[in-house]
Amino acid sequence: MDSLGIDRQILSVSQAQPYLERQSDAATAARMANDLYDELCQRHPGRFSVFAALPLPHVDEALAEIERVSRRSNAVGFTIGCSINGLQVDSGLLDPIYAALDALGAVLFLHPVGQTDVAFLKDHNLAWSVGATFEDTTAALRLVYADVPRRFPRMRVIVPHLGGTLPFLIDRLTRKGGTAAIEGLRSFYYDTVSGSLDALNCTRHAFGTDRLLFGTDYPFCDAREFERHLTYLDDATMSGDELDSVRGRCAGALLGIE
């Protein structure tokens, strides 16, 4: 972080979500993860913040964890998987969760969970090399098609990996479903984890530079990739003001970090 001039990192459990069958086990795992991250934040004031995990699909336990964690200054949002042990993010069972986050004006960060049990993704690490971006794509679309942005307008959603395949599919989505879905997608934010200038510019064109947030994918990258995820932004045709926004100003405003 120091070598690249990164002031603060947002921590989350990534794909290691506490989605356990027993309610008590899931609740314990979520509390453990969130408390460990909070302790780290306290040991390094101002360097880290947290997207807290939730013990889904257990709604009552998840609501209790939202209430517990939302009192912490280090918690700047919440994270859920792009699916939850087969439960999709547009399920009505999750509406109480979205309502609670909406009431708080909270940020919700999506992350793939790794669909290694899907037949066409089983081999060659396809579940992560390409399947993760399909998870980003379908989760974001499910939220939009379930009208989540309109029903819960104060909950701000972040989609990782430049929105998966969404920017590439904008025209197809418009032809197949009209412009309403595109408007919903443009209400979301997208992290810049990629390293590809073509992909970055495609996302900028699709959703706007003002919807982009710098991301690193750490620790799922080596030192060279970590650096590339930051420095490739310099190679994009962005103005100085746009670059400052993507590198941190937009995230600071979104997450309430000065």
Secondary structure, 3 states (H helix, E strand, C coil): CCCCCCCCEEECCCCCCCCCCCHHHHHHHHHHHHHHHHHHHHHCCCCEEEEEECCCCCHHHHHHHHHHHCCCCCEEEEEEECEECCEECCCHHHHHHHHHHHHHCCEEEEECCCCCCCHHHCCCCHHHHCHHHHHHHHHHHHHHHCCHHHHCCCCEEEECHHHCCCHHHHHHHHHHHCCHHHHHHCCCEEECCCCCHHHHHHHHHHHCHHHEECCCCCCCCCHHHHHHHHHHHHHCCCCHHHHHHHHHHHHHHHHCCC
